[in-house]
């Protein structure tokens, strides 16, 4: 378990526009990225989306590929309240396989 760090900041964006001021917060070491309503600004793209299960499978595949390339970084993918992936950082690529 990583200790909390007090000199971190929180930023919130919608699209490319910042919707909240940069605020200090206490977080664990690392980066937490939350993606919601990916096509909120372009409803026309909604018709190109497949089922939620298919889209989730694509995201899992992308994160898995990123985790294999960046074996020295830990990755966790959570969808809803369900943990889909957890890759612990490894000193060597062989440990990630």
C-alpha positions in Angstrom: 0.0 0.0 0.0 1.4 3.4 -1.0 1.4 6.3 1.5 -0.7 9.2 0.7 1.0 12.3 -0.8 -0.2 15.7 0.2 1.3 17.8 -2.6 -0.9 16.5 -5.4 -3.6 18.3 -7.3 -7.0 17.4 -8.8 -8.2 18.7 -12.2 -11.6 18.0 -13.8 -12.2 18.4 -17.5 -15.2 18.0 -19.8 -13.9 17.6 -23.3 -11.0 19.9 -23.5 -12.4 22.5 -21.2 -11.5 22.6 -17.5 -14.7 22.7 -15.4 -13.2 23.0 -12.0 -10.2 24.9 -10.6 -7.1 23.0 -9.8 -7.4 22.0 -6.2 -5.0 20.3 -3.8 -5.9 16.8 -2.6 -4.3 13.8 -0.9 -3.9 10.8 -3.2 -1.9 7.7 -3.3 1.2 7.7 -5.5 0.2 7.4 -9.2 -2.4 8.7 -11.5 -6.2 8.1 -11.3 -8.0 8.6 -14.6 -11.8 8.4 -14.8 -13.5 8.4 -18.2 -17.3 8.9 -18.4 -19.7 9.7 -21.2 -17.0 9.5 -23.9 -19.3 10.6 -26.7 -21.3 13.3 -24.8 -20.5 16.1 -27.3 -21.0 14.1 -30.5 -24.3 12.2 -30.4 -23.8 11.1 -34.0 -21.0 8.8 -32.9 -23.3 6.9 -30.6 -24.7 5.0 -33.7 -21.2 3.7 -34.4 -20.7 2.3 -30.9 -21.3 -1.4 -30.5 -22.7 -3.1 -27.4 -21.3 -2.1 -24.0 -19.8 -5.5 -23.7 -17.9 -5.1 -27.1 -16.7 -1.7 -26.2 -15.5 -2.8 -22.8 -13.6 -5.7 -24.5 -11.8 -3.2 -26.7 -10.8 -1.1 -23.7 -9.6 -4.2 -21.8 -7.5 -5.1 -24.9 -6.0 -1.6 -25.1 -5.1 -1.4 -21.3 -3.6 -5.0 -21.5 -1.4 -3.9 -24.4 -0.3 -0.7 -22.5 0.4 -2.9 -19.4 2.6 -5.3 -21.4 4.6 -2.5 -23.0 5.0 -0.6 -19.7 5.7 -3.5 -17.3 7.4 -1.1 -14.8 4.0 0.6 -14.2 1.0 -0.9 -12.3 -2.4 -0.8 -14.0 -5.9 -1.4 -12.6 -9.0 -1.2 -14.8 -12.4 -0.8 -13.0 -15.7 -0.7 -14.7 -18.6 0.2 -12.5 -17.7 -1.5 -9.2 -16.0 -4.5 -10.9 -12.2 -4.8 -11.2 -11.6 -6.0 -14.7 -7.7 -6.0 -14.8 -4.9 -5.6 -12.3 -1.3 -5.6 -13.4 1.3 -5.1 -10.6 4.4 -3.3 -11.7 7.3 -5.7 -12.4 11.1 -5.2 -12.6 11.2 -7.3 -15.8 8.9 -7.9 -18.7 9.1 -11.7 -18.0 7.2 -11.1 -14.7 4.3 -9.6 -16.6 3.7 -12.5 -19.0 
